[in-house]
Amino acid sequence: MPNYYEILNVKPTASMNELQVAIDEKYNQCRRLVTHHDPNVANQATVALQQIEKIRAILMSPDHKAVYDETLGLSGSVVGGLLDPQSAPANPSGAMPSMVPPMARPTPAAYAPAPAAVPIEGWLCTKCNSISQVGSLFCKSCGNEIGQNCPKCGTMYERTAKFCPSCGVNPQQFAEEQATARTQALEKQRQGIRQKLNEAEAHLQNGKYGLAKDALGAFEGLGNSKGQVLCKRDEPDWQKAQVLNQNANTARMAFIKQNTLKITIGYAAAGAGLGFIIGVIALISQISSAISNHIPFNWSYLSRPILNGFGLGVGAAIAGAIGSGIYFFLFGGRRSLNQDMIFGALSPILLSITMAFGPVCFGVIVVAVLIVFGLITFVSANNRRG
């Protein structure tokens, strides 16, 4: 059976300060295991704590320590806690004295009192060395924080412990890993923001304002807001995105004005030409009918080609302006210029087809268009104020 010095892993010649440090270190090691999830480990730790308290009571008392040293055969060789180098061991064979107390010389009862009762299960305060109840967040004597919550599983455990008794995580290492993860996530977000800015700038240089607005939707209150917002208004990159958004709006309005005017003129000319041709055909029919039926010719028939051409020209111009304007505003700037012109020229035909179904259908289309333009105007006004 090992003696007290072997349990503490110190030499018998250790000073009182060295013994105190060794006892405290051994006590802290065992105390952390008292709340272990394994009952066997917890029971062994409790027994070890009782033994350590007994060792403390013996070795930290000079009188008790002298008696204990005598039982180990160290009597007369220890002076003030130091081994006397001039004294020779009382062993003719030259062997080291036995470290096991002789059974024939038990420690007198007068020198081996029972250790004072101390709380075995508790958490030690590193500031005042008092013991508080297990699960205490603060020391009951000085208010020092002695407990902490595990950052991973939330279990409360002693602050002096290096690992959580429930999940085994190291709180300092876990906090560093979380900080690293947050830094990496922030850098990834920054890369996404810079990528969106580069996309918007490249699309604007290519004249695709619609794609630029789509990329700027990742910035709060800008672009065609949809999907995940990567950048808030308080971030520095938002100001650059705002400038790009204003440039995209300017490019869009310039594109609409220029190309909608071209399509409107084209539709007006086509409608006027078609109306004039229809009017001429009707005029020839009227003249033929008048000749066949010997009906006096009415000179007012000559105005029919002009009226037909004017009416169809105005109607085609209105359809061309509305249809192409809606398309360029909502869907333009996402394709090449030639493709946008083709789709912008086809959109008035679809609008004219809906008008041909009757006034009810046309009224529904007009109301829907007004609602869409109203919403777009409202959102654009908010973006400008932002």
C-alpha positions in Angstrom: 0.0 0.0 0.0 1.5 3.3 -1.0 2.3 5.9 1.7 1.0 9.5 1.7 4.0 10.9 0.0 3.7 8.3 -2.8 0.0 9.2 -3.2 0.9 12.8 -3.6 3.9 12.0 -5.8 6.3 14.1 -3.6 9.4 13.3 -1.7 9.3 12.9 2.1 11.7 15.9 2.3 9.1 18.2 0.6 8.4 21.5 2.3 5.0 22.5 3.7 4.3 24.7 0.6 5.1 21.9 -1.7 2.9 19.5 0.2 0.1 22.1 0.2 0.3 22.5 -3.6 0.4 18.7 -4.1 -2.6 18.1 -1.9 -4.6 20.9 -3.6 -3.7 19.5 -7.1 -4.7 16.0 -6.1 -7.9 17.3 -4.5 -9.0 19.2 -7.6 -8.3 16.2 -9.8 -10.6 14.0 -7.7 -13.2 16.6 -7.1 -13.9 17.0 -10.8 -14.8 13.3 -10.9 -17.4 13.5 -8.1 -20.1 14.5 -10.6 -19.0 12.0 -13.3 -21.8 10.3 -15.2 -20.4 6.8 -14.3 -21.4 6.0 -10.6 -18.3 3.8 -10.1 -16.0 6.7 -11.0 -18.0 9.1 -8.8 -17.8 6.7 -5.8 -14.1 6.2 -6.2 -13.6 10.0 -6.4 -15.6 10.4 -3.2 -13.4 7.9 -1.3 -10.3 9.5 -2.7 -11.4 12.9 -1.5 -11.9 11.5 2.0 -8.4 10.0 1.9 -7.0 13.3 0.7 -8.6 15.2 3.5 -7.1 12.7 6.0 -3.7 13.3 4.3 -4.2 17.0 4.6 -5.0 16.7 8.3 -1.9 14.6 9.0 0.8 16.2 6.8 -0.2 19.8 7.3 0.2 19.5 11.1 3.8 19.4 12.2 3.1 17.2 15.2 1.0 14.7 13.3 3.5 14.7 10.4 6.4 13.9 12.8 4.5 10.9 14.2 3.6 9.7 10.7 7.3 10.1 9.6 8.4 8.1 12.6 6.1 5.3 11.5 7.8 5.3 8.1 11.2 5.0 9.7 12.1 8.6 9.0 12.4 9.6 12.6 15.5 11.6 13.3 16.2 12.1 9.6 13.7 14.8 8.9 14.5 18.3 10.3 11.9 21.0 9.5 10.6 19.0 6.6 14.1 18.5 5.1 16.1 15.3 5.2 19.3 15.6 7.3 22.2 14.6 4.9 24.5 13.7 7.9 22.2 11.1 9.3 22.6 7.6 8.1 19.7 5.3 7.7 19.3 2.7 10.5 19.7 -0.2 8.2 22.9 -2.3 8.3 22.3 -3.8 4.9 22.3 -0.4 3.2 18.8 -0.8 1.8 16.2 1.9 1.9 14.0 1.9 4.9 10.6 0.3 4.5 7.9 2.8 3.3 5.1 0.7 4.8 4.2 1.4 8.4 5.0 -1.5 10.7 1.9 -3.2 12.0 3.4 -3.5 15.5 3.6 0.3 15.8 0.2 1.8 14.9 -0.2 5.5 15.1 -1.4 6.5 18.6 -5.0 7.6 18.7 -3.9 10.8 20.3 -2.0 11.7 17.1 -4.5 10.5 14.5 -7.7 12.4 15.1 -10.5 12.1 12.7 -10.3 14.8 10.0 -12.7 17.7 10.2 -15.9 17.3 8.3 -15.8 19.2 5.0 -18.2 19.1 2.1 -17.0 16.5 -0.3 -19.4 17.1 -3.1 -19.2 20.7 -4.2 -17.5 23.2 -6.5 -14.4 25.0 -5.4 -14.0 28.7 -5.7 -10.5 29.6 -7.0 -10.7 33.0 -5.4 -11.5 32.2 -1.8 -11.1 28.4 -1.8 -14.6 27.8 -0.3 -16.9 25.0 -1.4 -20.3 25.8 -2.8 -23.1 23.4 -3.7 -22.9 21.5 -7.0 -24.7 23.4 -9.7 -24.0 26.9 -8.2 -23.3 29.6 -10.7 -21.6 31.9 -8.2 -19.6 31.3 -5.0 -21.7 31.6 -1.9 -18.9 33.3 0.0 -17.4 35.9 -2.4 -19.7 35.9 -5.4 -17.0 34.7 -7.8 -18.4 32.9 -10.9 -17.7 29.2 -10.4 -20.1 27.6 -12.9 -20.6 27.9 -16.6 -23.0 26.6 -19.3 -21.7 24.4 -22.0 -21.8 26.4 -25.3 -22.7 23.2 -27.2 -25.3 21.3 -25.0 -26.1 23.9 -22.4 -25.1 21.7 -19.4 -23.9 23.7 -16.3 -20.6 22.5 -15.0 -17.6 23.8 -13.0 -15.6 26.6 -14.5 -12.3 25.1 -13.6 -13.1 21.9 -15.6 -11.5 21.8 -19.1 -14.2 19.6 -20.7 -18.0 19.4 -20.4 -19.0 16.3 -18.4 -22.0 15.7 -20.7 -20.7 16.1 -24.2 -17.0 16.3 -23.7 -16.5 19.6 -25.5 -13.7 22.0 -24.7 -15.5 25.4 -24.2 -12.4 27.4 -25.3 -11.8 25.3 -28.4 -15.5 25.3 -29.2 -15.7 29.1 -29.0 -12.6 29.4 -31.2 -14.2 27.0 -33.8 -17.5 29.0 -33.7 -15.6 32.2 -34.2 -13.7 30.7 -37.1 -17.0 29.4 -38.6 -18.5 32.9 -38.3 -15.5 34.5 -39.9 -15.6 32.0 -42.8 -19.4 32.6 -43.2 -18.9 36.3 -43.2 -16.1 36.0 -45.8 -18.3 33.8 -47.9 -21.1 36.4 -47.7 -18.6 39.1 -48.7 -17.5 37.1 -51.7 -21.1 36.7 -52.7 -21.7 40.4 -52.4 -18.6 41.2 -54.5 -19.7 38.6 -57.1 -23.2 40.2 -57.4 -21.6 43.7 -57.8 -19.3 42.4 -60.5 -22.2 40.7 -62.3 -24.3 43.8 -62.2 -21.5 46.0 -63.5 -20.7 43.5 -66.3 -24.4 43.3 -67.4 -24.6 47.1 -67.5 -21.6 47.3 -69.7 -23.3 44.8 -72.1 -26.5 46.8 -72.1 -28.5 44.2 -70.2 -30.1 46.3 -67.6 -32.6 43.6 -66.7 -29.9 41.2 -65.6 -28.2 43.9 -63.7 -31.4 44.6 -61.8 -31.7 40.9 -61.1 -28.2 40.8 -59.6 -28.8 43.9 -57.5 -31.9 42.2 -56.0 -29.4 40.7 -53.4 -29.1 44.2 -51.9 -31.8 45.4 -49.6 -34.3 47.7 -51.3 -32.5 47.7 -54.7 -32.9 45.9 -58.0 -35.5 43.3 -58.6 -35.8 42.2 -55.0 -36.2 38.5 -54.9 -34.6 35.6 -53.2 -32.0 36.0 -50.4 -30.8 39.5 -49.4 -27.0 39.4 -48.9 -26.3 43.0 -48.2 -28.1 45.4 -45.8 -28.2 49.2 -46.1 -25.6 49.7 -43.3 -22.9 47.8 -45.2 -20.3 49.7 -47.3 -21.0 47.7 -50.5 -24.6 48.9 -50.5 -23.6 52.4 -51.6 -21.9 51.1 -54.7 -24.9 48.9 -55.4 -27.1 51.9 -55.1 -25.1 53.7 -57.8 -25.3 50.7 -60.1 -29.1 50.5 -59.5 -29.5 54.1 -60.5 -27.5 53.5 -63.6 -29.6 50.5 -64.4 -32.8 52.5 -64.0 -31.4 55.2 -66.3 -30.4 52.7 -68.9 -33.8 51.0 -68.8 -35.7 54.3 -69.3 -33.4 55.3 -72.1 -33.9 51.9 -73.8 -37.6 52.0 -73.4 -37.9 55.5 -74.9 -35.7 54.8 -77.8 -36.9 51.4 -78.8 -40.6 51.8 -77.9 -40.7 54.9 -80.2 -39.2 52.8 -83.0 -41.8 50.1 -82.6 -44.6 52.6 -82.3 -43.7 54.4 -85.5 -43.4 51.0 -87.2 -46.8 49.9 -86.1 -48.3 53.3 -87.0 -46.9 53.1 -90.5 -48.0 49.4 -90.9 -51.5 50.2 -89.6 -51.9 53.3 -91.8 -50.7 51.4 -94.9 -53.0 48.5 -94.2 -55.9 50.8 -93.5 -55.3 52.7 -96.7 -55.2 49.5 -98.7 -58.5 48.4 -97.2 -60.0 51.8 -97.9 -58.9 51.6 -101.5 -60.4 48.1 -101.9 -63.6 49.4 -100.4 -63.6 52.4 -102.7 -63.2 50.2 -105.8 -66.1 48.0 -104.5 -68.3 51.1 -104.2 -67.4 52.4 -107.6 -68.1 48.9 -109.2 -71.4 48.7 -107.4 -72.4 52.1 -108.4 -71.6 51.4 -112.1 -73.5 48.0 -112.1 -76.6 49.4 -110.4 -76.5 52.8 -112.2 -76.2 54.5 -108.8 -74.9 58.0 -108.8 -71.4 58.1 -107.6 -70.9 59.7 -104.1 -67.7 61.7 -103.9 -67.6 61.1 -100.1 -66.4 57.5 -100.8 -63.0 59.0 -101.7 -62.3 59.8 -98.1 -62.6 56.1 -97.0 -59.0 55.1 -97.7 -57.8 58.1 -95.8 -60.1 57.5 -92.8 -59.3 53.8 -92.8 -55.6 54.5 -92.9 -55.7 57.1 -90.2 -57.9 54.9 -87.9 -55.8 51.8 -88.2 -52.6 53.8 -88.0 -53.6 55.4 -84.7 -54.8 52.1 -83.3 -51.7 50.3 -84.3 -49.5 53.1 -82.8 -51.3 52.8 -79.4 -51.0 49.0 -79.4 -47.4 49.2 -80.3 -46.6 51.8 -77.7 -48.4 50.0 -74.8 -47.4 46.5 -75.7 -43.7 47.2 -76.3 -43.5 49.5 -73.3 -44.9 46.9 -71.0 -42.5 44.3 -72.3 -39.4 46.4 -72.1 -40.2 47.6 -68.6 -40.9 44.2 -67.2 -38.9 41.7 -69.2 -36.4 43.8 -71.2 -32.6 43.9 -70.7 -32.2 40.1 -70.2 -31.4 39.2 -73.9 -29.5 40.7 -76.7 -30.7 43.8 -78.4 -32.0 42.0 -81.5 -34.0 39.5 -79.4 -35.4 42.2 -77.2 -36.6 44.1 -80.3 -38.2 41.0 -81.7 -40.1 40.2 -78.5 -40.9 43.8 -78.0 -42.4 44.0 -81.5 -44.5 40.8 -80.9 -46.0 41.9 -77.6 -48.4 44.5 -79.2 -49.8 41.7 -81.4 -50.7 39.8 -78.2 -52.3 42.9 -76.8 -54.3 43.5 -80.0 -55.6 39.9 -79.9 -56.9 40.4 -76.3 -58.6 43.6 -77.4 -60.3 41.7 -80.2 -62.1 39.4 -77.8 -64.3 42.3 -76.7 -64.6 45.2 -74.4 -64.8 43.1 -71.3 -61.5 41.4 -72.0 -60.0 44.6 -73.0 -61.2 46.3 -69.8 -59.7 43.6 -67.7 -56.4 44.0 -69.5 -56.4 47.7 -69.1 -57.1 47.4 -65.3 -54.4 44.8 -64.9 -51.9 47.0 -66.8 -52.8 50.0 -64.6 -52.3 47.9 -61.5 -48.9 46.7 -62.6 -47.7 50.1 -63.5 -49.0 51.5 -60.2 -47.1 48.9 -58.2 -44.0 49.4 -60.3 -44.2 53.2 -59.8 -44.7 52.7 -56.0 -41.7 50.4 -55.7 -39.5 52.7 -57.9 -40.4 55.7 -55.7 -39.4 53.7 -52.6 -36.1 52.7 -54.1 -35.3 56.3 -55.0 -36.2 57.5 -51.5 -33.9 54.7 -50.1 
